[in-house]
Structures are given as structure tokens and as C-alpha cells.
């Protein structure tokens, strides 16, 4: 009778040694292959950039983000001997530009010059934004931060925040404020909330466009970044009533803070940062960080900071990621407190 139970055949010793040697060789090949990836990425970073870099700006030309991008681009171009192209993709609260960078090749040649609008506020302002502010991007560096200024036309009847608030309370819903970014929008909504006023919001694609209509009389007031607001103030086209942070602006030392002027608890600021598409090799991100941190200290950037009132602020990828997480929570709280419903 034949036993139906199958007993495995033991391999000869020579066969077992052959299999072992094959496994070892395979393992060495895989290990060497994975180890080779690091030098390859480092070599890529050494060659980087080997073609023009594009700085994608989520707002229109002449906006504060655009001005900073151009100042930084000049310095990066001088350092790398490669052109830096400024690509303004204004619209949808910065979402058009941000979506485009999220889908761009992850080779370091496309960089988003972002703000708190794109990477902290939008996810609380809109139900769908078409990108993930964390998963779709590789943080490169923080760039700058600053405050905003409450402005009205020079022929407006209000010469102080108190007079403006009194007029808004007397005629609820009659006055209007413009905004061309999330910072400007939330600044206006917070002003309404803390001053107990009803002021109509009028949205624009960017702050420069909003300021044009403010000067032209289509809207009554705006809280805008100093880079776009101060030139019009200096030119006599706008009157500054208050500054948004707890300290006065060195560019406008005679202008009180909005809190000083009577709106207790008021404080608003904005920031800029740089991001690459997710998946950009770490050595390339490190090289971009190095280039941009140097650019923030360049003569062209210093000129922007001195004229626009922003403050240079360069940090590393880890610092930016941590800061962005905290800012996303902070902007969420502010937007909820201001009673803004997601669109």
C-alpha cells in the first residue's frame, strides 16, 4: 500500500548553498540600489537648477505677494544664473495658483510663493479648495510677515476709527468694505464683529484691484497689507485710520493701532512662505531653502521690506510645517468667531 502523505524532498547541500548565495546577492543588489538613490538625489541637487525656475504667485501683479516674489526672484536668479519666471495666477482666493503647483512636476523648478490665505485660511473659508495644503506640498521656508492698515479715501468724512464705527452703526449695511485676499477678508469681518457694525463685504481677485475701486469710490473702506496700502497713503489718495497689529507700523508711526483706536481685542497679521510640490527630493528642497533664505537677506528683498513694511522671516521646512499647523487652527478660530460660513 502506498502512503498518500507527501514527505518533502530535502534539497542537497549544494542546492541550499546556491539558494543562499543567490539571496545574499539579491539583497546586496537591492541594498546597493536603494543606497544609490541618495547620491542620485544629491547629484540632482548639485545640478539644480538646470533650467528656469517658476515662482507661481496666487495674486495679481503689484500685490504684496507679487512684489516679494519679484524681489526674491531677482536674488535667486543672480545666485543661480538661471532665469526666475513670475507666473501670476490670480483668482479664487489663490486656489487657482495653488492647485497648479500641486499638480506640477516635483523637480524643484516650480515654487509657490504662498500666504496664510492659501495654506491656513482657505480650507475654513471654502467647502472645496481642490488641493490639500499639507499632503500636496513640500514646505521650503517661511519668508516674511507683516500687518495691515485700515484705509478710506482722503475725501471720506471719517478721520478716525471711532468716526467710522459711529457712521457704520448709524446706517447698518450701507457702508462696504473691499477685500482681495483671505487676510483682507478676515480682517474686515473681524473688524465688523469686534466693533459691532454691519458693513457689506465686496470681494476682489486681489488687493490692488480692490484698492483701485476704493480710490474710485465704488467701496468705502478696506483693510489691506502695508505693501499695497502705504504707497497710496503716501501719494495722498488714501487716509490711514488704524493699523492691524498690537504695535504701530514704523512706516506709519502717527497711525494708531485699531485696538488703540477703540476696537478692543483687534489684531491681524499676514505671512508669506514658499512651497514645492509634494515629492520634491529632499536635497532639492534643501537647496531651495538655502537659495531663498539668502534671497530674503538680499538687497532687492530689503528694498521690499523697507518700502512695504513687512518683516523678513526665514526658517526651515520643519519650522514652516509646524507654524502652518498652528496657523491653520488659529485662522479657523478667527473665521468661526467672525461668523464666516464656508462658501
HELIX and SHEET records of a PDB file:
HELIX    1   1 UNK A   13  UNK A   47  1                                  35    
HELIX    2   2 UNK A   64  UNK A   80  1                                  17    
HELIX    3   3 UNK A   92  UNK A   94  5                                   3    
HELIX    4   4 UNK A   95  UNK A  102  1                                   8    
HELIX    5   5 UNK A  116  UNK A  116  1                                   1    
HELIX    6   6 UNK A  117  UNK A  121  3                                   5    
HELIX    7   7 UNK A  122  UNK A  125  1                                   4    
HELIX    8   8 UNK A  161  UNK A  170  1                                  10    
HELIX    9   9 UNK A  182  UNK A  195  1                                  14    
HELIX   10  10 UNK A  207  UNK A  216  1                                  10    
HELIX   11  11 UNK A  226  UNK A  234  1                                   9    
HELIX   12  12 UNK A  250  UNK A  252  5                                   3    
HELIX   13  13 UNK A  282  UNK A  296  1                                  15    
HELIX   14  14 UNK A  299  UNK A  308  1                                  10    
HELIX   15  15 UNK A  317  UNK A  337  1                                  21    
SHEET    1   A 6 UNK A  84  UNK A  88  0                                        
SHEET    2   A 6 UNK A  53  UNK A  57  1                                        
SHEET    3   A 6 UNK A 110  UNK A 115  1                                        
SHEET    4   A 6 UNK A 270  UNK A 277 -1                                        
SHEET    5   A 6 UNK A 137  UNK A 146 -1                                        
SHEET    6   A 6 UNK A 311  UNK A 312 -1                                        
SHEET    1   B 5 UNK A 200  UNK A 203  0                                        
SHEET    2   B 5 UNK A 176  UNK A 179  1                                        
SHEET    3   B 5 UNK A 221  UNK A 225  1                                        
SHEET    4   B 5 UNK A 148  UNK A 153 -1                                        
SHEET    5   B 5 UNK A 238  UNK A 243 -1                                        
END                                                                             
